């Protein structure tokens, strides 16, 4: 197992402070003096790894992400993430708990093949979150005030991608519709019985069997369990073909990287579950007809390869009335997704207001206002008697 360091610190040649990756560029920037240094670009391609070699021959590369990187584990949600000094881990980016555990030297991990660098800056991400909150109806006022104070944390989340050639055999039935004219009677409005006809659909079924094949490319599976899968799906697309670059440790400077919580073997099974939905659609199309019944599908997988990727997210976790919420920003596209609480008082006030408006409209058109005599504010004087 190769445990050679994969990265090193990046000191500023001007003031000696640690440089940080500047989102949206190919440069490292000093947060103190502003000096920028270009990241050395290598014409490396993002390589696929053989799953068989990983599983049976133990040829996978392991490495430390940095010679000086520290790792800490959140005692509340259990997430482990790696960061580079002088950056400190004050709060967990996933649950907002204060980090009380002492950081330790980061252990070797499965070396990433590629990553997508941060494109959206922290300032831009904060503005995106504030705009998102403004568009949320019934959000508590305290939440909007809280969001202005919360610190968005830049985190590279672990993902797996899988490629596979699949061959599937199936057995099932093809249903073909045909119509039969039926006669029926009904009673009309005059109480008379009428005889009518109608077309009734029936289905004729035929046993079928066959074979379908498909090559799957870059089936994306999250390597994190700190964020629910359906929430991560809401951040897509990631535009892997256009934005993915070969792993370069310089892009991690100033950010955190979560250690994968999903082993590559488990990730493959999740990828197969995703593939099965597409395979089922292929089988239905191959059966044809008007309806399909599938009794059995047997699939073989070959040429399986995988990649370990790091994808960028700005994330903030906050607590509101003892409940935890997360808001995330896709740091490539700026897309925002998250949870938020609802203000019971705002909802109740809106309902009351709507009821009052509805009653006013009803009263305006139903009460005979013309027949109501209102008392005169200024009585008309009468003529004096003679």
N, C-alpha and C positions, 0 to 999 in steps of 0.2 A: 504494500500500500504506500503510495507516494504521499508524504506529509510535508513536502517542501512548501514554504510560504508562497502564496499566490500574489500578494500585494505588498506594498510598502507605504510609509508615510510620505506626504507630499508637502514639504516645507516651502514657505514663501521665500523667494530669493531676496525680497525687499526687507521684510520685517521678521522673518523666521516663524511666523504663525503657520498653522496648518491650512493649506488650501482646501477649498470645497468645490465640488462640481457646480457649475453655473447652469441651471436648467435652460434648455433651449439652445445651448451652444455646444461646441466641442472644446471647451476651455475649463480650466480650474481657476477659481477666483479667490483672492484673499478677502475674508470678511472684514478685515481691519484697514488695510491700506489700499484695497481695490486692485492690486496688481493681478493681471491675468497671465496664465501660461497655457499654451495649447496642449491638448491631449494628443499624444503620439498615436497616429492612426496606422493600423496594420491591416493589410488586405486579407485578413483571415475570414473564412466563411464559417457560418454556424454549422457545426458538424452534428450528424446524427450518431447515436450510440447503438450498437447492437444489443438488444435485450438478452439474447442468448449468451453473449459474452459476459454480460453483467451477472446473469443468474447462475451460469454454470462454470465460467472460467475465471470469474473474479478479476476482470480486467478493467474495472471502473476506476477512474482517478478520484482520489480524495485529496483535499488540500485545505489549508487555512485560507480564509478570505483576506487576511492581513497579518503581518508580523506583529502588529500592536493592537489588533482588534480585541475588544472585550465582549463578553457574552453575559447576559443576565436573563433570569427567568422570573416571570411575574408569579408571585405567590397566590394571586387571586384567580386569574384565568388560565395560568399554566403556559402561556406563550413564551417562547424563547426567541430573543432577537439579538443581533450583533451590531455593535456600533464602534466608531473610531474616536479615540480621545483627540481633542479635548471635549468633544461632544459627551454629554452625560445623559443617563437614563433617569429622568425625574419621574415621569408618569408612563404607564403602559399605554401605548397607542391604541390598544384594542379594547380596554375596559376602563381606562382613566384612573386606575388604582395607583397609588403612590408606590414606587419601587423601593422596597426596603431591603431586598437581598443585595449582597455585595457582588459586584461584577467579578467574573473570573476570566482567565485567558480563553479565547474562543477555541473550541475543539475543531479538528478537521471535519469537513463536510463534503458532500458530493459536489464536485466542482461544476459550476454552471457552464453551459455551452454558450449561452447568449443572454442578452438583456435588452430592454428598451430604456434608454436614458430618460430622465425627467425632462419634459418639455415645458410644462406649465410651472411657473414660479410660485413660491409660497404666497406672494402678494396677490397674484392672479387667482390662485385657488381660494384664498380667503374671500375675495370679492365674489367668486362664483357661489360660495356657500352662503354669503349674505344675501345675494340675489335669490338663491333657492329658498331661503327662509322667508323672505318677503312675499314670495308667491304661495306660501303655505297658509291656507285658511285655518283659522282657529288655533294657531300656534300661540302658546302662552307668551306674554310680554317678557317674562323673565328669560325665556329661551333666547329671544333675539338679543337681549342684553348680554347673556352668557356667551353667545357665539362671538361677540366682538372681543371677548377677553380670552377665549380658549385658544390654545396654540395648536395649529395644524402641524402634524409630524409627517415627514417624508419617509416612507417605508417601501422597500422593495419586497414584494410578496413573492413567495415561491410558487411556481407552476411547473407542470409536466406537459409535454406534448408527445403524442404517440402516432406513429405511422404503421400501417399493416395492410397486407394484401389478404382479402377474405374470399373464401369460396363457400357458398351455402347451398345445401340441397334441402328441398322442402316437399311436403305432402299437404294437400288441401282440397278444396272444392271451389269450382267456379259457378257462380249463380247468374243465370240469364233470365231476364224478365220477359213475361208474355202476359197478354191481357185477355180476359174472358168477359163477354157481355152477359150481364145478369139483369133479370127483371125483378122489380120490387114495386110495392104499392105504398102510398102515403095519403093522408087526409089533408085536403087543402083548407083554406080559411073559411070556405062556405060549408065545410063538413062533408064534402064529397070525396069519395075514394078515387084516386087516380093511379094508373099503372105507368111506370116509367122504367127506363133502362139506364144502366151505368156500366162503365168499364172498370173491372176489378183486376188489380195487379197480382200475379203469381210469379213464383221463381222456380225455375227448373235447375237442379244442381247436377254437376258433373265432377267426378273425381279427377284430380290433376296432380302432377308431380313435376319437378323441374329443378333447375340449378341457376343461381345468380352469382355474379362476382363483382367485387368493388374494391378499389384501392382507397384507403383512408389516409389523408395527409394532415398532420398537425391537429389531431383531436386534443383540445385543450382541457386539462384537468387541474383544478386548484390543489396546491400542496399545503394550503393553510386550512386549519379548522377553527381559527379564531374569528372568521367571518363566514356567515352562512352562504352556501353555494349559490342560492338563488339571488342573493344580494350582489355577489361578485358578477353574476351573469348580467345584472342590470348595468354594469359598467362597460360592457362590451359595446363596440368591437375594439380589438387591440391592434388590428392592422399589422399582424406579424410579418407578412411578406414585405411590406414597405418599410417598417420601422425597426425590425429586429437587427441587432448587430452582434458581432462576436463579443464574448465576455471580455471586458477591460476593467480591471479593478479601480481605475481612476474615476469611473462614474459613480462609485460608491462613497467617495469622499464627502463627508458632511451629512450622510443619510444613514438610516438603519436598514438592516436586511433581516427578515425573519427566517429562522431555520425551518426547513420543511417538516411538517407534522404528518405527512402522508408518505409512507414508503413507496418506492417506485413500483413494487409488485402490486400493492393495493391500488395505486393509481392506474395500472394497466387494467385491472378489473373494472374500475369506474369508466375507463375509456371504452371497454367492450360493451358496457351497458349503454353508453351513448351510441356506439356503432350499431347496436341491435335495433334501435329505433329506425335508423336509415335502412338497414337490411330488411326489416319487416315491410317498409314502404316499397322497396325494390321487389319483394316477393309478391305483394299485392298487385303491383303494376304488371309483373310477369304473368300472373294468373289471368288477369284481364277480366272481361265480363262486366256485369253490372254490380255484382257483389262478390265478396271473397270470404272463404273460411279457411283459416290456416290451422292445420292440425299439428304440424311439427316443422321446426327449422333446425338444421344441424350445420354449424359453421366451423370451419378450420381457419386458423390464423397463421400466416407465414410472413417472413421478412419484417419482423417486428423491430422497430427502432424507437428510440425516445430521446428527448432533450430535457435538461433541467434549465429552466428560465427564471429570470427575475424581472417582474413587471412593476412599474412605479405607481404608487398611490399616495395621495395626501389624505390623511385620516385624522379625525378627532373623535374622541369618545367623551361623553359627558353623562352626568347623573342628574336626574330631575325627579324629585320626590321619591328617592330610594330606588329608582329604576334606571337601568343603563341604556344608553342610546349611542349609535354610531352614525357618523356622516363621512362619506368618502368622496374623493374626487379622482377621476381617472387623470393621472398626471401627463397623459399623452394628448387626450382630446378635450379635457376640461369638463367632461360629463359628471354630474353630481347625482349621488344616490344616498339615501339614508333613512333613518327612522326619526320620528319626532313625536312628542306627546301632544295631546289635544287639550285645550282649555275648556273645561266643563262650563265655566261661567260664560265664556264667549259663545259657546254653542247654545246655551240656555237663553242668553240675551237675544241671539239671532232668531231663535224659534218664537220667543215672545213678540219680537218686533214684527215678524212675518204674520203671526196670528192677528196682531193689532191692525196691520195694513189690510189683511184680508177682510176683517170685520168692518173696517171703514168703507171699503169698496162695496161690500154687501149692503151696508146700511145706506150708502149713497143712492143705490138703485132700487131699494125695496121700501124704504120708509117714505110715505107721502108728505114730503116737506112742504108742498104748496098749501096743504090744508091746516098747517100749524100756524096759529096766530101768536106772534111774539109780542110781549108787552112793549108799548112805546116807551122809549127812554125819556122823551119830552112830551107830556100831555098837551093836547091842543086846547087853548083857553076857550071857554064858552062865552056866549054873548050875555052881557048883564040884562037882567029882567027890568022892564019898565013898570 
